[in-house]
Amino acid sequence: MKKIKNLVIIILVVVAAFLYAHIGKNNLIYDREVDNSEYVATGSVANIEQSFICREDTLDGVRAKCQIIGNIEDKFVKYSLIDEESNKVLLNGKVSAKEVKNSKFYYFKFDTLQNARGRSYKIVFENESEDAGIGFFYQKGTKPGTKLSINDKETSGTLIIKAVTEKFDIETFIVLLVYIIYILLFIKFLYKLFK
């Protein structure tokens, strides 16, 4: 009976760790070493384009640091992913500006793009008007393999965005299992110590 109980606990722990290890892995396009006090706000502009190279096999969206400009009650922001090589629009979406939180990262999600590793893409954000909508943040200096354009004008900088890949992460799985085993062994040790 005790063996069955232990087996059930082990199975539950492994399943829980397996489910937890399915994450949205963020690959930073910008330079994390730059202090966020140096970020520059774009304001509400008609369109912003950021090119980048994907580092994962699949791509599920981007997280962008956003700001709210003016009255966003009935405003929407459109976004598109374009293949830089063919200049073809691969995926697009539209989100209500009301869903976006000021000075926070917002997840612009799209259908999973396969065979993305090493390819160059461009994410394009479009506001309905420049009076109100969603602005973005960028840092000065262009990172290698990237290009930023604001209102069709090339700008020296890199948007504060992360390319997101939703996948099973083996590193997270192993670290969580080791942590759970450590906790269980520590509790068992304490139990024997005070028994």
N, C-alpha and C positions, 0 to 999 in steps of 0.2 A: 504493500500500500504506500509506503514512504517513497519507494522508487518511482511509482506512478506519479505521485505528487511532485517529486523533483523533476521528472520528465516534463510534466505539464508546465511547470514554472519555467524551465529552460526554453520550451517551445514558445511560450508567451513572450519571454524576454527577447528572443531572436526575431519573432514576428514584429514586435513593437519597434525594435531597432531598425528592422528592414523598412517598415512603413515610414519611420521618422527620417530615414536617410534619403527619401525621395524629396529632393530640394530644388529650388530655383537657384542655380549657381550663377552668381554675378561675375562677369568679366568686365573690369573697369576699362573704359575707353580713355578716361582722363587720368591725370597724374595725382595719385592719392597723397603724395608728399607736399603738394601745394596746400597751404592753409586756406580754409574756407572763407576767411575774412578777405581774401584776395579775389574771390569770385566776382564776376561782373554780370549784372542783370541785363537781359536783352530788352526788357519791356515787352509790351504787346506788339509784335511785328507780324506782317502778313505771312511770311514763311521763313523757316530756318531749315537748313540742310546740313547734316553731319555725316561724313563718310568714315568708315572704319573697316577693319579686317576682322572677320569672325575667327575665334580661337577654338571653337567647339564644333562637333559634327552636326549638331542641330542648333536652331535658333528659335526661341519662343516669344521674344519681345524685347523691349528695352525699358529700363527704369530711368526716368529723367527728373532732375531736380527742377521744380517748377515754382512759379510765383503767380498770384492772382492779380490781375490788373482791372480796375474799374468794376462796373456792375456786370456780373457774369450770369445773371438769371437765365437768359435764353441763349447763351453762347455755347458753341461747340468748337472743338479743335479736331482737325482731321490729321491723320498720320499715314504715311506710306513707306514701304520698304522697297528700294529700287536696287536691282543688280547693276553695279557700276560698269561691268564689262559690256552688257547688252543694252543698258539703259532702259530695261523693262521693269514695269511695276509688278512686283511679285505678290505683295500683300498690302492691305490697307484697312483702316478702321476709322471710327469716329467716336469721340467721347464727350460727354457733357462736362463743361468747365466746372460745374458744381461738384463733381466727384473729386476734383483735385484739391489737395490741401496746400496752403501757402508755405513755401520754403521746405517742402517735403518731397521725397521721391515718389513719383507716380508710375505704376506699371502699365505701360502701353503694350497690351498683349495681342498677339495674332496667332494664326494657325502655325503649327510647327513646320519649320523650313528644314528640309533634309539636305545632306551633303554640303553643309555650309562652311566647313573648316577651310581656312586659307583664302576664302573668297572675299572680295571687297564689296561692301554694301553701302547704301546711303539711306539714312532715315530722314524723312521730310515731315515737318510739322507745319500745319497751316491754320491760322486764325481766320474767322469770318470777317473781323474788322480789327483795325489797329487801335481803336478807342478803348476796347475792353476785351478781355480774353485771358489767355495763358501766356506768360512769359517764361523764359528759361534762364539758366545760369551757365556761364562758361568761364574758363580760366584762360589767361593770356598765354600765348605760346602754343604752337601747333605740334602735337605729338606725331612721330613718324607713322606713316600709313593712314593719316586722317586729314580731313579738310573740312573747314567750317564756312558756310555761306549764310549770311543774314540778308533777307530781302534781295536775293540774287547778287549780292556783293560779297566777294571772298574776304573773309575776316581772319586775322591772325588770332587763333584761339582754338579751344577744344570744348565742346559741350560737356557738361557734367552728366554723363549718361553711363549706364551699365548695360551690356548685352546679356540677356538672360537665357539660360538653357535649363529647362526642367528635366532632371534626370536622377537616376540612382547614383549616389556618391559613396563609393566604397570607403573613402577616408572617414566620412561622417559615421558610417555604419560600424567600422572597427573601433573608432574612438568611443562611440556610445556604448558598445558592448564591453570594452575594457573598463569604462567608468562604472557601468552597472555591476559587473563582476567584482570590482574593487569595493563598491558600497555593500554588496551582499556579503562578501568575505569579512569586511569590517564589522558589520552588524552581527555576524556569526561569532566573531572574535569577542565582541563586547558581551554577547549573550553568555558565552562560556566563562568569561572573566567574572561576571556577576552572578553566575548560577550558584 
